[in-house]
Amino acid sequence: MNERDFFDERQETKQASFSCPFCRERADYDVRWMKRTKKRQLPRGANEQDRRRFENSRDYMVRIDDQLACKNVRCRKRFEIPNSQSVVFI
């Protein structure tokens, strides 16, 4: 079975504060995350290995956005999200 069979997916946006590496101006940005929550029951047709994987799995979030555009009107350059985790377990 695929891992997506075990989880329900939903997009969320969370605010984070970053400073642009070019103009050094700090601002709050909306960062998109994919929240995967474990389903209540194991899907049909699962074998013993799938049951073990389902029991050990837990809710987590995966960051969708890798780059942001600077909010400074004079700068507007794109930069990567610095040292922020891309996967977070809930």
Buried (B, 14 or more C-beta within 10 A) or exposed (E): BEEEBBBEEEEEEEEEEBEBEEBEEEEEBEBEBBBBBBEEEBEEEBEEEBEEBBEEBEEBBBBEBEEBEBBBEEBEEEBEBEEEEEEBEE
